[in-house]
Amino acid sequence: MTSPTTGRLCAGRVVAVTGAGRGLGRAHALAFAAEGAQVVVNDLGVGPGGDGTSAGPARRVVEEIAAAGGEAVVHDGDIATTEGAASLVTTALDAFGRLDTLVNNAGFLRDRMLVNLDEDDWDAVMRVHLKGHFLPLKHAAAHWRSEAKAGRPPVARVINTSSGAGLLGSVGQGNYAAAKAGIVALTLVAAAELARYGVHVNALAPAARTRMTEQTFAAAMAAPGEGEFDAMAPENVSPLVVWLGSAASDGVTGRVFEAEAGRITVMEGWRPGPTDDRGARRSPAEAGETVRRLLAEARAPERVYGAS
Ligand SMILES: NC(=O)c1ccc[n+]([C@@H]2O[C@H](COP(=O)([O-])OP(=O)(O)OC[C@H]3O[C@@H](n4cnc5c(N)ncnc54)[C@H](O)[C@@H]3O)[C@@H](O)[C@H]2O)c1
């Protein structure tokens, strides 16, 4: 579905992208603008571990969008606070009169093995990713619910950002993996709760070369040789996000996609595997026998990232 007036996929839509000053969020913001959306570019401008703040990254992306002929405004608030999340929504309404799509993307890492993981590192990462998804989602959803109740049913979209770490686990990323798994559960609940208001909610597990990955996964993220496809460019992930954020994705909700390079994968989540109901309580030893037998029938789990 494209706009009848311009043929661009997101013409007439207003999109807010969190953490859009760099990396994947920047690529998403530019890609939405290229498809005709007006964009709220949020970024707190923090360092790689969440330290400091700067309005510079968000401002530069707004300037890039304007230079390409698009329309965007800066929002430099902290999306993991009620004030920042609420003002993200009001910035869209004040600047452009509506909000159609929310891309939750902001975040940072504090990687440590579990035994070395401080409470502060746990809290900071859970806060920016999990609360940083919940609060903008809550405030956007409240707006869409009141639109629906006022007789203006929205065609609203939310794209949340999980990670392979959250889907499969990742050694040295206990805090991050737990937050990203939580984002998947939040996505499923939001898709179920908000369907009645015309809101679709999906999640993405991307992989791309950004400051978050270029050192830790240097080999996998390496830039290509001259003339080769730059497989790990963040811009390769954005087309899926733009489509999910458009009206064209009607009926697609409560799903999780992996996206990297030229590949899009539907991730299939938890579902019951082999089961045994004997209709009576077991002894611990009998429970163990049952478990051994069921595991022999079950599919082996995917390997945790970084596990030997
Ligand atoms: N790069 C990858 O391969 C990869 C893989 C899986 C998941 N992800 C996820 O994708 C998202 C984007 O990551 P990236 O690789 O582009 O990282 P990045 O560091 O390049 O960009 C993240 C941006 O979020 C901003 N930010 C951090 N905390 C914020 C806050 N409280 N409020 C507003 N902005 C804030 C930062 O300033 C930064 O500009 C993250 O959620 C990340 O966990 C990335």
PDBQT file of the ligand as one rigid body, heavy atoms in Angstrom, charges set to zero:
ROOT
HETATM    1  N1  LIG A 401      24.052  -3.225  16.409  1.00  0.00    +0.000 N 
HETATM    2  C1  LIG A 401      23.616  -4.457  16.524  1.00  0.00    +0.000 C 
HETATM    3  O1  LIG A 401      24.135  -5.401  15.879  1.00  0.00    +0.000 OA
HETATM    4  C2  LIG A 401      22.461  -4.778  17.430  1.00  0.00    +0.000 A 
HETATM    5  C3  LIG A 401      22.131  -6.117  17.643  1.00  0.00    +0.000 A 
HETATM    6  C4  LIG A 401      21.029  -6.418  18.432  1.00  0.00    +0.000 A 
HETATM    7  C5  LIG A 401      20.289  -5.393  18.998  1.00  0.00    +0.000 A 
HETATM    8  N2  LIG A 401      20.659  -4.103  18.798  1.00  0.00    +0.000 N 
HETATM    9  C6  LIG A 401      19.835  -3.063  19.429  1.00  0.00    +0.000 C 
HETATM   10  O2  LIG A 401      19.573  -2.045  18.473  1.00  0.00    +0.000 OA
HETATM   11  C7  LIG A 401      19.385  -0.801  19.161  1.00  0.00    +0.000 C 
HETATM   12  C8  LIG A 401      20.271   0.256  18.537  1.00  0.00    +0.000 C 
HETATM   13  O3  LIG A 401      21.630  -0.079  18.775  1.00  0.00    +0.000 OA
HETATM   14  P1  LIG A 401      22.856   0.478  17.925  1.00  0.00    +0.000 P 
HETATM   15  O4  LIG A 401      23.690  -0.684  17.625  1.00  0.00    +0.000 OA
HETATM   16  O5  LIG A 401      22.357   1.349  16.848  1.00  0.00    +0.000 OA
HETATM   17  O6  LIG A 401      23.608   1.334  19.068  1.00  0.00    +0.000 OA
HETATM   18  P2  LIG A 401      24.163   2.842  19.092  1.00  0.00    +0.000 P 
HETATM   19  O7  LIG A 401      24.944   2.973  20.342  1.00  0.00    +0.000 OA
HETATM   20  O8  LIG A 401      24.824   3.173  17.794  1.00  0.00    +0.000 OA
HETATM   21  O9  LIG A 401      22.822   3.732  19.178  1.00  0.00    +0.000 OA
HETATM   22  C9  LIG A 401      22.007   3.736  20.316  1.00  0.00    +0.000 C 
HETATM   23  C10 LIG A 401      21.556   5.177  20.573  1.00  0.00    +0.000 C 
HETATM   24  O10 LIG A 401      20.653   5.187  21.698  1.00  0.00    +0.000 OA
HETATM   25  C11 LIG A 401      20.857   6.404  22.396  1.00  0.00    +0.000 C 
HETATM   26  N3  LIG A 401      20.352   6.281  23.777  1.00  0.00    +0.000 N 
HETATM   27  C12 LIG A 401      20.851   5.509  24.771  1.00  0.00    +0.000 A 
HETATM   28  N4  LIG A 401      20.138   5.681  25.892  1.00  0.00    +0.000 NA
HETATM   29  C13 LIG A 401      19.138   6.563  25.595  1.00  0.00    +0.000 A 
HETATM   30  C14 LIG A 401      18.064   7.116  26.341  1.00  0.00    +0.000 A 
HETATM   31  N5  LIG A 401      17.872   6.806  27.630  1.00  0.00    +0.000 N 
HETATM   32  N6  LIG A 401      17.220   7.966  25.711  1.00  0.00    +0.000 NA
HETATM   33  C15 LIG A 401      17.396   8.298  24.417  1.00  0.00    +0.000 A 
HETATM   34  N7  LIG A 401      18.426   7.803  23.662  1.00  0.00    +0.000 NA
HETATM   35  C16 LIG A 401      19.281   6.960  24.252  1.00  0.00    +0.000 A 
HETATM   36  C17 LIG A 401      22.360   6.606  22.348  1.00  0.00    +0.000 C 
HETATM   37  O11 LIG A 401      22.724   7.957  22.591  1.00  0.00    +0.000 OA
HETATM   38  C18 LIG A 401      22.705   6.121  20.932  1.00  0.00    +0.000 C 
HETATM   39  O12 LIG A 401      22.771   7.201  20.016  1.00  0.00    +0.000 OA
HETATM   40  C19 LIG A 401      19.672  -1.090  20.635  1.00  0.00    +0.000 C 
HETATM   41  O13 LIG A 401      18.463  -1.319  21.313  1.00  0.00    +0.000 OA
HETATM   42  C20 LIG A 401      20.496  -2.343  20.586  1.00  0.00    +0.000 C 
HETATM   43  O14 LIG A 401      20.450  -3.068  21.781  1.00  0.00    +0.000 OA
HETATM   44  C21 LIG A 401      21.726  -3.766  18.041  1.00  0.00    +0.000 A 
ENDROOT
TORSDOF 0
